[in-house]
Amino acid sequence: MNNQDQYFQRAAVYDLLACYYKYIDPNQHIHYYQQHLKYMKKGLESQRSELSLMRQPANVRFLHASPGSPNIDIYINSHKIFSNISFKDISEYLSLPAGKYHIDIYPAGTSVTTIISKKISVEPGKFYTYAAIGKGEKLQLLPYVDSPMVPANETKLRFIHLSPDAPAVDIAVKSRDVVFPNISYKQATDYLGLTPMTLDLEVRAAGADKAILDIPNIKLKPNRSYTIFAVGLLEGEPPLETILIKG
């Protein structure tokens, strides 16, 4: 039961009590009738808020994180929306009415054989990054829910592991403590709230002390959220690297 239903249910109970005491105890009648009005108001406010949220669009963007795959074109419901996205590139957010969509991804400049075809569902008011991941014939389109809003003058950071041949990893402050432990392929961490700062981080195999990749000079500005994506290959080309993206 959501808050709206709870408010209306309590309002109904107080209305019954108000009616019961109407001719028995006027003071109790007034008390319960005021409670009835209070919870009717809360229920109506909750209803208006929910209706307002339902009218908000979803916001969707796409990341090309498939090493060795060609540049891609992205179609939504058979319409080309994004063209020639290269490895490590991310599109702008696209506002869409909440609902279901069919995504087709083709090698750039072609529209015969898809490399990914997937149905997605997006909810009102939410932000999504859809990452095209995998290698060779085993490609997937995975959704990650973004959280771009932060408290005033703060920042936040998360990490998403999209390197198909890398082991589970720890993300640590350089030569110091681990901040995101044991992140496996395809996994996203929760956001970590931080004071705006510049950080030197490193990627380690989970449980190890030695870095396999440095992430230097990460500038985290106030009033923004960030995601670090690990992409590429630990053994092979393109090499393992990280990209820092807002959101």
One Martini backbone bead per residue (centre of mass of N, CA, C, O) as a GRO file, in nm:
protein
  247
    1MET     BB    1   0.094   0.037   0.025
    2ASN     BB    2   0.066   0.356  -0.030
    3ASN     BB    3   0.047   0.668   0.093
    4GLN     BB    4  -0.219   0.746  -0.035
    5ASP     BB    5  -0.386   0.504   0.074
    6GLN     BB    6  -0.327   0.555   0.374
    7TYR     BB    7  -0.457   0.832   0.395
    8PHE     BB    8  -0.746   0.748   0.302
    9GLN     BB    9  -0.788   0.534   0.518
   10ARG     BB   10  -0.762   0.723   0.764
   11ALA     BB   11  -0.985   0.916   0.679
   12ALA     BB   12  -1.214   0.704   0.695
   13VAL     BB   13  -1.186   0.637   0.995
   14TYR     BB   14  -1.232   0.930   1.101
   15ASP     BB   15  -1.514   0.957   0.978
   16LEU     BB   16  -1.648   0.736   1.143
   17LEU     BB   17  -1.584   0.860   1.421
   18ALA     BB   18  -1.726   1.129   1.376
   19CYS     BB   19  -2.008   1.005   1.334
   20TYR     BB   20  -2.032   0.857   1.604
   21TYR     BB   21  -1.979   1.141   1.786
   22LYS     BB   22  -2.186   1.360   1.697
   23TYR     BB   23  -2.416   1.291   1.947
   24ILE     BB   24  -2.220   1.220   2.199
   25ASP     BB   25  -1.933   1.395   2.125
   26PRO     BB   26  -1.844   1.691   2.001
   27ASN     BB   27  -1.537   1.696   2.052
   28GLN     BB   28  -1.472   1.428   1.913
   29HIS     BB   29  -1.594   1.499   1.645
   30ILE     BB   30  -1.402   1.735   1.581
   31HIS     BB   31  -1.136   1.582   1.603
   32TYR     BB   32  -1.194   1.361   1.381
   33TYR     BB   33  -1.264   1.558   1.153
   34GLN     BB   34  -0.984   1.692   1.142
   35GLN     BB   35  -0.835   1.431   1.073
   36HIS     BB   36  -0.982   1.376   0.815
   37LEU     BB   37  -0.888   1.637   0.668
   38LYS     BB   38  -0.584   1.593   0.694
   39TYR     BB   39  -0.576   1.314   0.527
   40MET     BB   40  -0.708   1.418   0.273
   41LYS     BB   41  -0.490   1.625   0.207
   42LYS     BB   42  -0.253   1.427   0.189
   43GLY     BB   43  -0.375   1.249  -0.036
   44LEU     BB   44  -0.403   1.475  -0.251
   45GLU     BB   45  -0.105   1.556  -0.258
   46SER     BB   46   0.000   1.276  -0.339
   47GLN     BB   47  -0.163   1.258  -0.601
   48ARG     BB   48  -0.041   1.508  -0.741
   49SER     BB   49   0.253   1.411  -0.729
   50GLU     BB   50   0.212   1.152  -0.896
   51LEU     BB   51   0.100   1.289  -1.152
   52SER     BB   52   0.348   1.464  -1.203
   53LEU     BB   53   0.550   1.231  -1.237
   54MET     BB   54   0.401   1.086  -1.479
   55ARG     BB   55   0.469   1.343  -1.674
   56GLN     BB   56   0.749   1.272  -1.671
   57PRO     BB   57   1.027   1.207  -1.823
   58ALA     BB   58   1.258   1.019  -1.958
   59ASN     BB   59   1.624   0.956  -1.949
   60VAL     BB   60   1.839   0.871  -2.231
   61ARG     BB   61   2.149   0.692  -2.276
   62PHE     BB   62   2.455   0.600  -2.470
   63LEU     BB   63   2.711   0.344  -2.446
   64HIS     BB   64   3.024   0.258  -2.588
   65ALA     BB   65   3.164  -0.069  -2.447
   66SER     BB   66   3.274  -0.237  -2.709
   67PRO     BB   67   3.543  -0.402  -2.778
   68GLY     BB   68   3.597  -0.406  -3.134
   69SER     BB   69   3.366  -0.251  -3.218
   70PRO     BB   70   3.197  -0.068  -3.410
   71ASN     BB   71   3.045   0.173  -3.502
   72ILE     BB   72   2.720   0.320  -3.413
   73ASP     BB   73   2.370   0.280  -3.454
   74ILE     BB   74   2.060   0.418  -3.313
   75TYR     BB   75   1.741   0.269  -3.266
   76ILE     BB   76   1.398   0.388  -3.214
   77ASN     BB   77   1.141   0.254  -3.337
   78SER     BB   78   1.298   0.266  -3.634
   79HIS     BB   79   1.464   0.526  -3.545
   80LYS     BB   80   1.717   0.730  -3.599
   81ILE     BB   81   1.909   0.891  -3.331
   82PHE     BB   82   2.208   0.770  -3.341
   83SER     BB   83   2.537   0.843  -3.482
   84ASN     BB   84   2.848   0.722  -3.488
   85ILE     BB   85   2.935   0.560  -3.231
   86SER     BB   86   3.210   0.529  -3.042
   87PHE     BB   87   3.432   0.412  -2.854
   88LYS     BB   88   3.352   0.574  -2.537
   89ASP     BB   89   3.096   0.694  -2.623
   90ILE     BB   90   2.837   0.937  -2.536
   91SER     BB   91   2.535   1.039  -2.522
   92GLU     BB   92   2.285   1.220  -2.495
   93TYR     BB   93   2.009   1.297  -2.355
   94LEU     BB   94   1.684   1.146  -2.394
   95SER     BB   95   1.357   1.235  -2.411
   96LEU     BB   96   1.094   1.018  -2.281
   97PRO     BB   97   0.826   0.866  -2.259
   98ALA     BB   98   0.692   0.661  -2.071
   99GLY     BB   99   0.790   0.315  -2.148
  100LYS     BB  100   0.811   0.126  -2.444
  101TYR     BB  101   1.101   0.000  -2.633
  102HIS     BB  102   1.289  -0.038  -2.939
  103ILE     BB  103   1.623  -0.154  -2.977
  104ASP     BB  104   1.859  -0.080  -3.242
  105ILE     BB  105   2.188  -0.203  -3.337
  106TYR     BB  106   2.426  -0.082  -3.572
  107PRO     BB  107   2.642  -0.055  -3.788
  108ALA     BB  108   2.762   0.204  -3.920
  109GLY     BB  109   2.568   0.263  -4.217
  110THR     BB  110   2.363   0.038  -4.134
  111SER     BB  111   2.032  -0.181  -4.178
  112VAL     BB  112   2.033  -0.512  -4.155
  113THR     BB  113   2.226  -0.607  -3.905
  114THR     BB  114   2.215  -0.661  -3.589
  115ILE     BB  115   2.393  -0.647  -3.269
  116ILE     BB  116   2.135  -0.520  -3.122
  117SER     BB  117   1.818  -0.636  -2.966
  118LYS     BB  118   1.584  -0.442  -2.760
  119LYS     BB  119   1.369  -0.424  -2.491
  120ILE     BB  120   1.238  -0.139  -2.316
  121SER     BB  121   1.186   0.024  -1.987
  122VAL     BB  122   1.058   0.344  -1.878
  123GLU     BB  123   1.051   0.579  -1.621
  124PRO     BB  124   0.940   0.840  -1.468
  125GLY     BB  125   1.211   1.065  -1.393
  126LYS     BB  126   1.435   0.894  -1.510
  127PHE     BB  127   1.782   0.792  -1.540
  128TYR     BB  128   1.973   0.654  -1.822
  129THR     BB  129   2.225   0.403  -1.891
  130TYR     BB  130   2.309   0.248  -2.198
  131ALA     BB  131   2.520  -0.035  -2.239
  132ALA     BB  132   2.740  -0.146  -2.478
  133ILE     BB  133   2.849  -0.480  -2.445
  134GLY     BB  134   3.122  -0.672  -2.508
  135LYS     BB  135   3.235  -0.946  -2.732
  136GLY     BB  136   3.173  -0.993  -3.039
  137GLU     BB  137   2.879  -1.189  -3.021
  138LYS     BB  138   2.855  -1.092  -2.699
  139LEU     BB  139   2.610  -0.874  -2.684
  140GLN     BB  140   2.491  -0.596  -2.479
  141LEU     BB  141   2.213  -0.419  -2.307
  142LEU     BB  142   2.264  -0.213  -2.025
  143PRO     BB  143   2.114  -0.087  -1.738
  144TYR     BB  144   2.156   0.240  -1.571
  145VAL     BB  145   2.085   0.422  -1.292
  146ASP     BB  146   2.074   0.755  -1.253
  147SER     BB  147   2.205   1.035  -1.021
  148PRO     BB  148   2.226   1.378  -1.069
  149MET     BB  149   2.144   1.449  -0.786
  150VAL     BB  150   2.258   1.690  -0.536
  151PRO     BB  151   2.359   1.836  -0.284
  152ALA     BB  152   2.454   2.125  -0.195
  153ASN     BB  153   2.800   2.140  -0.253
  154GLU     BB  154   2.817   1.855  -0.365
  155THR     BB  155   2.920   1.511  -0.432
  156LYS     BB  156   2.939   1.215  -0.657
  157LEU     BB  157   3.036   0.853  -0.677
  158ARG     BB  158   3.092   0.591  -0.922
  159PHE     BB  159   3.124   0.239  -1.035
  160ILE     BB  160   3.179   0.069  -1.361
  161HIS     BB  161   3.213  -0.264  -1.488
  162LEU     BB  162   3.320  -0.308  -1.857
  163SER     BB  163   3.542  -0.541  -1.854
  164PRO     BB  164   3.540  -0.862  -1.991
  165ASP     BB  165   3.858  -0.961  -1.882
  166ALA     BB  166   3.826  -0.862  -1.601
  167PRO     BB  167   3.834  -0.877  -1.289
  168ALA     BB  168   3.766  -0.825  -1.000
  169VAL     BB  169   3.753  -0.504  -0.826
  170ASP     BB  170   3.931  -0.238  -0.680
  171ILE     BB  171   3.878   0.090  -0.546
  172ALA     BB  172   4.141   0.327  -0.479
  173VAL     BB  173   4.332   0.511  -0.316
  174LYS     BB  174   4.635   0.593  -0.370
  175SER     BB  175   4.802   0.384  -0.154
  176ARG     BB  176   4.525   0.312  -0.012
  177ASP     BB  177   4.210   0.293   0.039
  178VAL     BB  178   3.921   0.133  -0.013
  179VAL     BB  179   3.600   0.233  -0.170
  180PHE     BB  180   3.552  -0.009  -0.393
  181PRO     BB  181   3.460  -0.334  -0.353
  182ASN     BB  182   3.431  -0.604  -0.545
  183ILE     BB  183   3.394  -0.555  -0.872
  184SER     BB  184   3.215  -0.681  -1.118
  185TYR     BB  185   3.111  -0.758  -1.405
  186LYS     BB  186   2.848  -0.513  -1.460
  187GLN     BB  187   2.892  -0.361  -1.205
  188ALA     BB  188   2.743  -0.130  -0.972
  189THR     BB  189   2.774   0.110  -0.764
  190ASP     BB  190   2.722   0.312  -0.536
  191TYR     BB  191   2.697   0.614  -0.431
  192LEU     BB  192   2.944   0.856  -0.319
  193GLY     BB  193   2.959   1.092  -0.090
  194LEU     BB  194   3.122   1.417  -0.139
  195THR     BB  195   3.367   1.634  -0.135
  196PRO     BB  196   3.498   1.846  -0.321
  197MET     BB  197   3.765   1.718  -0.541
  198THR     BB  198   4.092   1.572  -0.587
  199LEU     BB  199   4.178   1.250  -0.730
  200ASP     BB  200   4.371   0.949  -0.669
  201LEU     BB  201   4.332   0.649  -0.835
  202GLU     BB  202   4.285   0.279  -0.830
  203VAL     BB  203   4.322  -0.037  -0.982
  204ARG     BB  204   4.239  -0.357  -0.841
  205ALA     BB  205   4.254  -0.655  -0.767
  206ALA     BB  206   4.072  -0.827  -0.573
  207GLY     BB  207   4.266  -0.815  -0.270
  208ALA     BB  208   4.488  -0.644  -0.377
  209ASP     BB  209   4.776  -0.411  -0.383
  210LYS     BB  210   4.814  -0.394  -0.684
  211ALA     BB  211   4.811  -0.205  -0.956
  212ILE     BB  212   4.651  -0.200  -1.296
  213LEU     BB  213   4.534   0.107  -1.264
  214ASP     BB  214   4.530   0.441  -1.316
  215ILE     BB  215   4.338   0.738  -1.166
  216PRO     BB  216   4.403   1.046  -1.235
  217ASN     BB  217   4.282   1.348  -1.165
  218ILE     BB  218   3.995   1.364  -1.015
  219LYS     BB  219   3.740   1.596  -1.078
  220LEU     BB  220   3.514   1.711  -0.822
  221LYS     BB  221   3.236   1.890  -0.848
  222PRO     BB  222   2.995   2.078  -0.756
  223ASN     BB  223   2.671   1.967  -0.820
  224ARG     BB  224   2.776   1.667  -0.898
  225SER     BB  225   2.776   1.368  -1.083
  226TYR     BB  226   2.962   1.048  -1.108
  227THR     BB  227   3.116   0.817  -1.352
  228ILE     BB  228   3.317   0.528  -1.356
  229PHE     BB  229   3.447   0.363  -1.639
  230ALA     BB  230   3.539   0.039  -1.729
  231VAL     BB  231   3.734  -0.024  -2.023
  232GLY     BB  232   3.828  -0.271  -2.212
  233LEU     BB  233   4.145  -0.456  -2.198
  234LEU     BB  234   4.370  -0.635  -2.018
  235GLU     BB  235   4.405  -0.840  -2.279
  236GLY     BB  236   4.455  -0.613  -2.519
  237GLU     BB  237   4.250  -0.464  -2.775
  238PRO     BB  238   4.169  -0.228  -2.617
  239PRO     BB  239   4.275  -0.094  -2.344
  240LEU     BB  240   4.260  -0.047  -2.028
  241GLU     BB  241   4.019   0.196  -1.901
  242THR     BB  242   3.898   0.520  -1.805
  243ILE     BB  243   3.581   0.699  -1.762
  244LEU     BB  244   3.449   1.025  -1.706
  245ILE     BB  245   3.103   1.085  -1.610
  246LYS     BB  246   2.827   1.246  -1.596
  247GLY     BB  247   2.589   1.080  -1.367
   0.00000   0.00000   0.00000
